[in-house]
Amino acid sequence: MFNDKNYLEKRDSLSFKEALEIYQLIDKVLECKDEYLHELWGNVIRSALAYSKVRTEWNYLSREEKQNKDSVRTGLHNAFMTDLKAFYRLSQELELTGDWFEKLGSSEEFRKRWGDFAGYVLCIESIRAR
């Protein structure tokens, strides 16, 4: 059973409120009409979809299936982080605000938090698509 209180007490947790704040800051960056910036954001969304699919399935896999998919899951997580960093770097080159990146924290220190953000991005994007 999922207990959000226990989750939020962890050092590397990310609340929905925090994720929404980060997403809203990114949304301001996306007001820039630079085509490549939007292409990179599309990459972020696609890699979040791929990673989150495997991460969600994780709860329902056998131990053997987890062992077989562990490197795939890690690779998809790394791809999401790489895509998000590329988006950030271009936004910096375009002199757009990067406050959201600092709020997310270091990918090395807060790896799980970055993975959680992938899920939140999809949740917000899904609701936004209504």
Secondary structure as UniProt FT lines:
FT   HELIX           4..8
FT   TURN            11..12
FT   HELIX           16..29
FT   TURN            30..31
FT   HELIX           35..57
FT   HELIX           58..60
FT   HELIX           63..93
FT   TURN            94..95
FT   HELIX           99..104
FT   TURN            107..109
FT   HELIX           111..128
//
